[in-house]
């Protein structure tokens, strides 16, 4: 069974991925490259 620590790690990774995708989407909308 996953521990509370596993959930925290997974949640942190998910949030990190989401914010990266969000930043890329904002850049794309602004006509900029995400680099």
N, CA, C and O atoms as a GROMACS GRO file, in nm:
protein
  140
    1UNK      N    1   0.085  -0.121   0.000
    1UNK     CA    2   0.000   0.000   0.000
    1UNK      C    3   0.088   0.125   0.000
    1UNK      O    4   0.192   0.128   0.067
    2UNK      N    5   0.048   0.228  -0.074
    2UNK     CA    6   0.125   0.352  -0.072
    2UNK      C    7   0.117   0.421   0.064
    2UNK      O    8   0.014   0.417   0.131
    3UNK      N    9   0.225   0.481   0.102
    3UNK     CA   10   0.227   0.553   0.229
    3UNK      C   11   0.188   0.699   0.207
    3UNK      O   12   0.174   0.744   0.093
    4UNK      N   13   0.170   0.771   0.315
    4UNK     CA   14   0.136   0.914   0.305
    4UNK      C   15   0.248   0.988   0.232
    4UNK      O   16   0.222   1.082   0.157
    5UNK      N   17   0.372   0.945   0.254
    5UNK     CA   18   0.487   1.006   0.188
    5UNK      C   19   0.477   0.990   0.037
    5UNK      O   20   0.506   1.083  -0.039
    6UNK      N   21   0.436   0.870  -0.007
    6UNK     CA   22   0.421   0.844  -0.151
    6UNK      C   23   0.318   0.940  -0.212
    6UNK      O   24   0.338   0.994  -0.321
    7UNK      N   25   0.208   0.961  -0.139
    7UNK     CA   26   0.105   1.052  -0.188
    7UNK      C   27   0.159   1.194  -0.200
    7UNK      O   28   0.133   1.264  -0.298
    8UNK      N   29   0.234   1.237  -0.099
    8UNK     CA   30   0.290   1.372  -0.100
    8UNK      C   31   0.385   1.390  -0.219
    8UNK      O   32   0.381   1.492  -0.288
    9UNK      N   33   0.469   1.290  -0.243
    9UNK     CA   34   0.564   1.296  -0.355
    9UNK      C   35   0.490   1.302  -0.488
    9UNK      O   36   0.522   1.383  -0.574
   10UNK      N   37   0.391   1.214  -0.503
   10UNK     CA   38   0.315   1.210  -0.628
   10UNK      C   39   0.242   1.343  -0.651
   10UNK      O   40   0.237   1.392  -0.764
   11UNK      N   41   0.188   1.399  -0.544
   11UNK     CA   42   0.115   1.525  -0.556
   11UNK      C   43   0.210   1.637  -0.595
   11UNK      O   44   0.176   1.722  -0.677
   12UNK      N   45   0.330   1.638  -0.537
   12UNK     CA   46   0.428   1.741  -0.569
   12UNK      C   47   0.470   1.731  -0.716
   12UNK      O   48   0.482   1.832  -0.785
   13UNK      N   49   0.491   1.608  -0.764
   13UNK     CA   50   0.528   1.588  -0.904
   13UNK      C   51   0.415   1.632  -0.996
   13UNK      O   52   0.440   1.697  -1.098
   14UNK      N   53   0.293   1.598  -0.960
   14UNK     CA   54   0.178   1.636  -1.043
   14UNK      C   55   0.165   1.788  -1.050
   14UNK      O   56   0.141   1.843  -1.157
   15UNK      N   57   0.180   1.855  -0.936
   15UNK     CA   58   0.170   2.001  -0.933
   15UNK      C   59   0.282   2.064  -1.016
   15UNK      O   60   0.259   2.162  -1.087
   16UNK      N   61   0.402   2.007  -1.007
   16UNK     CA   62   0.516   2.059  -1.083
   16UNK      C   63   0.490   2.046  -1.232
   16UNK      O   64   0.516   2.138  -1.309
   17UNK      N   65   0.438   1.928  -1.273
   17UNK     CA   66   0.407   1.905  -1.414
   17UNK      C   67   0.299   2.000  -1.461
   17UNK      O   68   0.308   2.057  -1.570
   18UNK      N   69   0.196   2.018  -1.380
   18UNK     CA   70   0.086   2.106  -1.416
   18UNK      C   71   0.134   2.249  -1.434
   18UNK      O   72   0.095   2.316  -1.530
   19UNK      N   73   0.219   2.297  -1.344
   19UNK     CA   74   0.265   2.434  -1.356
   19UNK      C   75   0.353   2.452  -1.479
   19UNK      O   76   0.349   2.557  -1.544
   20UNK      N   77   0.432   2.350  -1.513
   20UNK     CA   78   0.514   2.358  -1.635
   20UNK      C   79   0.425   2.364  -1.759
   20UNK      O   80   0.450   2.443  -1.850
   21UNK      N   81   0.321   2.280  -1.762
   21UNK     CA   82   0.229   2.280  -1.876
   21UNK      C   83   0.157   2.414  -1.883
   21UNK      O   84   0.136   2.468  -1.992
   22UNK      N   85   0.120   2.468  -1.769
   22UNK     CA   86   0.049   2.596  -1.764
   22UNK      C   87   0.137   2.708  -1.817
   22UNK      O   88   0.091   2.793  -1.893
   23UNK      N   89   0.264   2.708  -1.778
   23UNK     CA   90   0.358   2.810  -1.825
   23UNK      C   91   0.375   2.799  -1.977
   23UNK      O   92   0.376   2.900  -2.047
   24UNK      N   93   0.389   2.676  -2.027
   24UNK     CA   94   0.406   2.657  -2.171
   24UNK      C   95   0.282   2.706  -2.246
   24UNK      O   96   0.293   2.767  -2.352
   25UNK      N   97   0.164   2.677  -2.190
   25UNK     CA   98   0.040   2.719  -2.256
   25UNK      C   99   0.031   2.871  -2.259
   25UNK      O  100  -0.012   2.929  -2.359
   26UNK      N  101   0.069   2.936  -2.150
   26UNK     CA  102   0.067   3.082  -2.145
   26UNK      C  103   0.163   3.140  -2.247
   26UNK      O  104   0.130   3.237  -2.316
   27UNK      N  105   0.279   3.083  -2.257
   27UNK     CA  106   0.379   3.131  -2.354
   27UNK      C  107   0.327   3.113  -2.496
   27UNK      O  108   0.343   3.202  -2.580
   28UNK      N  109   0.265   2.998  -2.523
   28UNK     CA  110   0.212   2.970  -2.656
   28UNK      C  111   0.102   3.071  -2.690
   28UNK      O  112   0.098   3.123  -2.801
   29UNK      N  113   0.015   3.098  -2.593
   29UNK     CA  114  -0.093   3.195  -2.615
   29UNK      C  115  -0.038   3.334  -2.641
   29UNK      O  116  -0.098   3.413  -2.714
   30UNK      N  117   0.076   3.365  -2.582
   30UNK     CA  118   0.137   3.496  -2.599
   30UNK      C  119   0.222   3.502  -2.725
   30UNK      O  120   0.278   3.607  -2.758
   31UNK      N  121   0.233   3.389  -2.796
   31UNK     CA  122   0.311   3.386  -2.920
   31UNK      C  123   0.459   3.370  -2.894
   31UNK      O  124   0.542   3.402  -2.979
   32UNK      N  125   0.495   3.320  -2.775
   32UNK     CA  126   0.635   3.300  -2.741
   32UNK      C  127   0.666   3.152  -2.734
   32UNK      O  128   0.576   3.070  -2.715
   33UNK      N  129   0.792   3.118  -2.749
   33UNK     CA  130   0.831   2.978  -2.729
   33UNK      C  131   0.856   2.956  -2.581
   33UNK      O  132   0.901   3.047  -2.511
   34UNK      N  133   0.826   2.835  -2.530
   34UNK     CA  134   0.844   2.809  -2.386
   34UNK      C  135   0.989   2.806  -2.341
   34UNK      O  136   1.016   2.796  -2.221
   35UNK      N  137   1.082   2.815  -2.434
   35UNK     CA  138   1.224   2.810  -2.395
   35UNK      C  139   1.261   2.935  -2.318
   35UNK      O  140   1.376   2.950  -2.277
   0.00000   0.00000   0.00000
